[in-house]
Amino acid sequence: MSMYVRSEGKATMNARERFLAVVNRQPVDRMPYVFGGPRASTLAAWRKQGLSEEQQRTFGSWIGADGAMGIGKLYCGPVPPLPETVIREEGNYRWWRDHWGVYRMDAIAQPTDGFVTRSYLEFFVKDRASWEEMRSHLDPHSKERTGPGGDGAPLTKLNPNGYRNVGDGPGWDAYVERAKASQVPIGATVPCLYWTLRDMCGFEGLSMMFYDQPKLVHEMMEYWTWFLMEILEEPLSHITVDHLMLNEDMAYKTQSMISPAHMREFMLPHYRKLYAFAKGKGVSVVDMDSDGYNGQILPVFYPEAIDGIQPIEIAAHNDPEVILRENPGIYIQGGIDKRELRFGKARARVEVAERYRVAREHGGYIPSVDHGVPPDVPLRTFLYMVELIKGFANGEDLDTYEPPCEFEQQLGPIEKMFDPNDAIAAAYALDG
């Protein structure tokens, strides 16, 4: 029997101990209960499939997720924010400039809230002069970044899902005592190098700058590395963080958005600094968040600059078993193909069982849905997956186990299943 499956006599662990044991490939009492997160439109769809208001409000605890805690507010945007300005509105579309100075077009009413489609028309940073202007808004020591006071000034409600703003909230000092006694993993998340420069320069703009203004790109990445270490210095000196997530999202479906050669030249030296800094602060796992295909990313960054990667999207030609086999000692999370959950319990069972087979064989892997759970995943299938994961996490047989579907018995009647065409029609009613 694998050491990643419950064995008789193993002492009960808390969620924090369990997470760290999986990361380090040590014996556990059971695998963590990690499932994947529904977004706003998913929960709205599920309310029409029998999910009660109370079940929605307490969703994580209701389904029994192991949970985690953060370290408070970490705002990494411009302070003060650039002025938000509406240029024009027509039908369900709005043209406006956001607090990063980006000129963009958004749907006013989003068909699937939480899965936002944006059209970026012009970015703020184009050259050294515009970078220096933006840099004047990026002092890591601005008090609003880790404490009360909003994001430096009141922001509007124009931004769908509040992307790239954090809002008011407690800082790290409010979490110190709680963190000392935490029985769940403690995590922190920051936007890292490629993510941040793309936010400032745009994908096309940054891609050209690698060739046309390489010195400037080097300077911006050096500054952002310093920025992250400065903003994290104090909280990580008082709170032991188990899991530091570096947001990048720098891959398409079949390849990365930046060449491996450019990763090595522009990013890797700074990642080494960030990695050494985090390890010096006692961080157990330095993890990259990158959607898309990770096959060109890992050979550059693992193992010298990251410990793991997620969410391992299957649609982007990732294979958890290949990643684990080719990168000994790596930690990964995700890899349950959300597309398979659309087609009912039988397909879901095959998918989840395969991912748990890999987790049991290789270790270092917590299977969960490979990105945000979309609204076309039926509630009853998701809850079946939750019970299936719990069973497999506790060592149930991958071929024969069938969950009791107890959550389904707690649901109300189905009023209406999600229909993407209806969602689009409702959002764009202003056009009709």
C-alpha positions in Angstrom: 0.0 0.0 0.0 1.3 3.5 -0.9 2.4 5.7 1.9 0.0 8.3 0.5 -3.0 6.2 1.4 -4.4 5.9 5.0 -2.9 3.1 6.9 -4.1 1.6 10.2 -2.5 3.1 13.3 -1.4 6.4 11.6 -2.1 9.3 14.0 -4.7 11.9 12.9 -3.0 14.9 11.3 -4.4 18.4 11.0 -4.7 20.0 7.5 -1.4 21.9 7.8 0.6 18.8 8.8 -1.1 16.8 6.0 -0.3 19.4 3.3 3.3 19.6 4.3 3.6 15.8 4.5 2.3 15.4 0.9 4.6 18.1 -0.3 7.6 16.3 1.3 6.3 12.8 0.3 6.0 11.7 3.9 3.3 9.3 5.3 -0.1 10.9 5.9 -3.3 9.8 7.7 -5.2 10.6 4.5 -4.8 12.8 1.5 -6.0 16.4 1.8 -9.7 17.2 0.9 -9.1 19.7 -1.9 -11.7 20.0 -4.6 -11.7 23.2 -6.6 -13.5 26.5 -6.5 -16.8 27.4 -8.1 -17.1 31.1 -9.1 -20.0 33.5 -9.0 -21.8 32.4 -12.1 -21.3 28.7 -11.1 -22.9 29.3 -7.7 -25.7 31.2 -9.3 -26.3 28.3 -11.6 -26.2 25.9 -8.7 -28.7 27.9 -6.7 -31.2 26.9 -9.5 -30.1 23.3 -9.1 -31.1 23.1 -5.4 -28.2 24.7 -3.5 -29.6 26.7 -0.6 -28.5 30.1 0.5 -27.0 28.7 3.6 -25.1 25.9 1.7 -23.7 28.6 -0.6 -22.7 30.8 2.3 -20.8 28.0 4.0 -19.9 26.0 0.9 -16.3 25.1 1.8 -17.1 23.9 5.3 -20.4 22.3 4.1 -18.5 20.0 1.7 -15.7 19.5 4.2 -12.7 21.1 2.4 -9.6 21.1 4.5 -9.2 24.8 4.1 -6.3 27.3 4.3 -5.6 30.8 5.6 -3.8 33.8 4.1 -1.7 36.5 5.7 -3.8 39.6 5.0 -3.8 42.3 2.5 -1.0 42.4 -0.1 -1.9 45.0 -2.7 0.6 45.2 -5.6 -1.1 47.8 -7.8 -0.4 51.5 -8.4 -0.7 53.8 -5.4 -2.3 56.1 -6.0 -4.3 54.4 -8.7 -4.5 56.0 -12.1 -7.8 57.7 -12.7 -10.6 55.4 -13.8 -12.4 57.0 -16.7 -15.4 55.9 -18.8 -14.9 56.8 -22.5 -18.2 55.6 -23.8 -20.9 53.0 -23.4 -22.9 51.3 -26.1 -25.4 48.6 -25.6 -23.7 46.1 -23.2 -20.2 47.4 -23.9 -18.1 49.9 -22.0 -14.8 51.5 -23.2 -12.8 52.9 -20.3 -9.4 53.3 -18.6 -8.8 51.3 -15.5 -6.6 52.1 -12.4 -3.6 50.7 -14.2 -4.1 53.1 -17.1 -5.2 50.4 -19.5 -7.7 51.4 -22.2 -10.1 48.4 -22.5 -13.5 47.3 -23.5 -15.6 45.1 -21.2 -19.1 43.7 -21.2 -21.1 45.6 -18.7 -23.2 42.6 -17.7 -21.0 39.5 -17.8 -22.7 36.3 -19.1 -20.7 34.2 -16.7 -19.6 36.2 -13.7 -16.2 35.1 -12.4 -15.1 34.1 -15.9 -14.6 37.5 -17.4 -13.9 38.4 -21.0 -11.9 41.6 -21.5 -10.6 43.3 -24.6 -7.4 45.3 -24.0 -7.0 48.2 -26.5 -4.0 50.1 -25.2 -1.5 49.6 -22.3 0.2 52.3 -20.2 3.8 51.3 -20.3 5.4 51.6 -23.7 8.8 53.0 -23.1 11.2 54.3 -20.4 9.2 57.5 -19.8 5.9 55.7 -19.3 7.7 53.0 -17.1 9.2 55.7 -14.9 5.8 57.3 -14.5 4.2 54.0 -13.5 7.1 53.2 -11.2 6.3 56.4 -9.3 3.1 54.6 -8.3 4.8 51.4 -7.2 6.4 52.2 -3.9 6.3 48.8 -2.0 6.2 50.7 1.3 3.0 52.6 0.6 0.9 52.0 3.8 -2.2 51.0 1.8 -0.5 47.8 0.5 -0.6 45.9 3.7 -3.2 47.7 5.8 -6.5 49.6 5.9 -7.1 52.4 3.4 -8.4 50.8 0.2 -6.0 50.6 -2.7 -4.8 54.1 -2.3 -8.0 55.9 -3.3 -11.6 54.9 -3.8 -12.1 52.8 -6.9 -15.3 52.5 -8.9 -17.4 49.3 -9.5 -16.5 49.4 -13.2 -14.0 46.6 -13.1 -15.6 43.1 -13.6 -14.7 41.0 -10.6 -12.4 43.7 -9.3 -9.4 42.3 -11.3 -6.1 43.7 -10.0 -7.5 45.5 -7.0 -7.8 44.3 -3.4 -9.8 46.9 -1.5 -9.7 47.6 2.2 -8.8 44.9 4.7 -6.7 43.9 7.6 -2.9 43.6 7.1 -0.5 40.8 8.2 -0.2 42.1 11.8 -3.8 41.1 12.4 -2.9 37.5 11.5 0.2 36.9 13.5 -1.3 35.2 16.6 -3.8 33.2 14.6 -1.0 32.0 12.3 1.0 30.7 15.2 -1.8 28.4 16.2 -3.0 27.6 12.6 -4.0 24.0 11.9 -4.5 24.8 8.2 -1.8 25.6 5.6 -0.8 29.3 5.5 -0.5 30.8 2.1 0.4 34.1 0.3 -0.1 35.0 -3.3 1.6 37.7 -5.3 1.6 38.7 -9.0 5.1 37.8 -10.3 7.3 38.9 -13.2 5.7 38.0 -16.5 2.2 38.6 -15.1 3.0 42.1 -13.9 4.9 43.3 -16.9 2.1 42.0 -19.2 -0.4 43.9 -17.1 1.6 47.1 -17.6 2.8 46.6 -21.2 0.3 44.1 -22.8 1.1 40.8 -24.3 2.1 42.1 -27.7 3.8 45.2 -26.3 5.9 43.1 -23.9 6.7 40.5 -26.6 8.1 43.3 -28.8 10.0 44.9 -25.9 12.0 41.7 -25.3 13.6 42.4 -28.7 13.3 46.2 -29.1 13.9 47.4 -25.4 15.6 44.4 -23.6 17.5 46.7 -21.2 14.2 48.2 -20.1 12.6 44.8 -19.6 15.6 43.7 -17.5 15.2 46.9 -15.3 11.5 46.4 -14.9 11.9 42.7 -13.8 14.7 43.7 -11.4 12.5 46.4 -9.9 9.5 44.0 -9.5 11.7 41.4 -7.9 12.9 44.0 -5.3 9.2 45.2 -4.9 8.0 41.7 -4.0 10.8 41.1 -1.5 10.2 44.4 0.1 6.4 44.0 0.4 6.9 40.5 1.8 9.8 41.2 4.1 7.8 42.2 7.1 4.9 39.7 7.0 7.2 36.8 6.2 9.4 37.8 9.2 6.5 37.4 11.6 4.4 34.6 9.9 5.6 31.3 8.8 4.1 30.8 5.3 3.8 27.3 4.1 2.9 28.1 0.5 3.9 31.1 -1.6 2.1 31.3 -4.9 3.7 33.3 -7.7 1.1 34.2 -10.3 2.4 34.1 -13.9 -0.2 32.6 -16.3 2.3 32.6 -19.1 1.3 29.8 -21.4 -1.1 29.0 -24.2 -2.7 25.7 -24.9 0.4 24.1 -26.5 3.3 26.3 -25.7 4.4 29.2 -23.4 3.9 32.9 -24.2 7.6 33.6 -23.7 10.3 31.4 -25.1 12.4 29.3 -22.8 15.5 31.3 -23.9 13.8 34.5 -22.8 12.7 32.9 -19.5 16.3 32.0 -18.8 17.6 35.4 -19.8 15.0 37.7 -18.3 13.3 35.8 -15.5 15.4 33.0 -14.1 18.0 35.1 -12.4 15.3 37.1 -10.5 13.4 33.9 -9.7 16.6 32.6 -8.1 16.6 35.7 -5.9 12.9 35.3 -5.0 13.4 31.6 -4.2 16.4 32.2 -2.0 14.5 35.0 -0.2 11.4 32.8 0.4 13.4 29.9 1.6 15.3 32.1 3.9 11.9 33.1 5.4 11.0 29.5 6.0 8.5 29.1 3.1 8.1 25.4 2.4 6.6 25.6 -1.1 7.3 28.2 -3.7 4.7 27.5 -6.3 4.0 28.9 -9.8 0.5 29.5 -11.0 0.4 29.2 -14.7 -2.5 28.2 -16.8 -1.8 26.6 -20.1 0.9 24.2 -21.2 3.7 23.9 -18.6 6.1 21.7 -20.6 8.4 24.6 -21.6 8.3 26.3 -18.2 9.3 23.5 -15.8 12.7 22.7 -17.5 13.7 26.4 -16.9 12.5 27.0 -13.3 12.3 23.6 -11.6 14.0 22.7 -9.3 16.3 25.7 -8.7 13.6 28.4 -8.6 10.3 26.8 -7.8 9.0 23.8 -5.9 5.8 23.2 -7.8 3.2 24.3 -10.3 -0.5 24.3 -10.8 -3.3 24.0 -11.9 -2.2 21.4 -14.5 -4.9 22.1 -17.1 -5.6 18.9 -19.0 -7.0 20.8 -22.0 -3.6 22.4 -22.4 -1.9 19.1 -23.0 -0.5 18.7 -19.5 -0.3 15.2 -18.0 0.2 15.0 -14.2 2.0 11.6 -14.5 4.4 12.9 -17.1 5.2 16.0 -15.0 5.8 13.9 -11.9 7.9 11.4 -13.7 10.1 14.0 -15.5 10.5 16.3 -12.4 11.4 14.1 -9.4 10.3 15.7 -6.1 8.0 18.3 -7.6 4.7 19.3 -5.9 1.6 19.7 -8.1 -2.1 20.4 -7.6 -5.0 20.2 -10.0 -5.2 18.0 -13.0 -8.9 16.9 -12.7 -10.2 17.8 -16.1 -13.2 20.2 -15.6 -14.5 19.3 -19.0 -15.1 15.7 -18.0 -17.3 16.9 -15.1 -19.9 18.2 -17.6 -20.9 14.8 -18.7 -22.2 13.1 -15.6 -21.0 10.9 -12.8 -19.6 8.0 -14.8 -17.2 10.2 -16.8 -16.3 12.1 -13.6 -15.5 8.9 -11.8 -13.1 7.7 -14.5 -11.3 11.1 -14.4 -10.9 11.3 -10.7 -9.8 7.7 -10.3 -7.1 8.2 -12.9 -5.7 11.2 -11.1 -5.7 9.5 -7.8 -4.0 6.5 -9.3 -1.2 8.8 -10.3 -1.1 10.6 -6.9 -0.8 7.2 -5.1 1.9 6.0 -7.4 4.1 9.1 -7.4 3.2 11.2 -4.4 3.6 15.0 -4.2 0.3 15.5 -6.0 -3.1 16.7 -4.7 -5.7 16.2 -7.3 -8.4 18.9 -7.7 -10.3 20.6 -10.5 -7.8 22.0 -13.0 -9.0 25.6 -12.7 -12.1 27.5 -11.5 -15.2 25.3 -11.7 -17.4 26.7 -14.6 -21.2 27.0 -14.5 -21.7 24.2 -17.0 -20.6 21.6 -14.4 -23.8 20.3 -12.8 -24.0 20.7 -9.0 -24.8 17.0 -8.4 -21.8 15.9 -10.5 -19.5 18.2 -8.5 -20.8 16.9 -5.2 -20.4 13.3 -6.4 -16.8 14.2 -7.2 -16.4 15.7 -3.7 -17.5 12.5 -2.1 -15.4 10.4 -4.5 -12.3 12.4 -3.7 -13.0 12.0 0.0 -13.2 8.3 -0.4 -10.1 8.0 -2.5 -8.3 10.3 -0.1 -9.1 7.8 2.7 -7.8 4.9 0.7 -10.9 3.5 -0.9 -10.4 1.2 -3.8 -10.1 3.1 -7.1 -12.0 0.5 -9.1 -14.9 -0.4 -6.9 -15.7 2.5 -4.5 -18.9 4.3 -5.0 -19.8 7.3 -2.8 -23.2 7.4 -0.9 -24.2 10.7 -2.6 -25.3 12.1 0.8 -24.8 15.7 -0.3 -27.3 15.3 -3.1 -29.9 14.2 -0.6 -29.6 17.6 1.1 -30.4 19.6 -2.0 -33.6 21.2 -3.1 -35.3 20.4 -6.4 -33.8 21.4 -9.7 -35.4 24.5 -11.1 -33.3 24.9 -14.2 -29.9 23.6 -15.5 -27.3 26.1 -16.8 -27.6 27.0 -20.5 -24.8 29.2 -21.9 -27.1 30.6 -24.6 -29.5 31.8 -22.0 -26.7 33.4 -20.0 -25.5 35.3 -23.1 -29.0 36.4 -24.1 -29.7 37.7 -20.5 -26.4 39.6 -20.4 -26.8 41.2 -23.8 -30.5 42.0 -23.5 -29.6 45.7 -23.7 -28.6 45.1 -27.3 -32.0 43.7 -28.3 
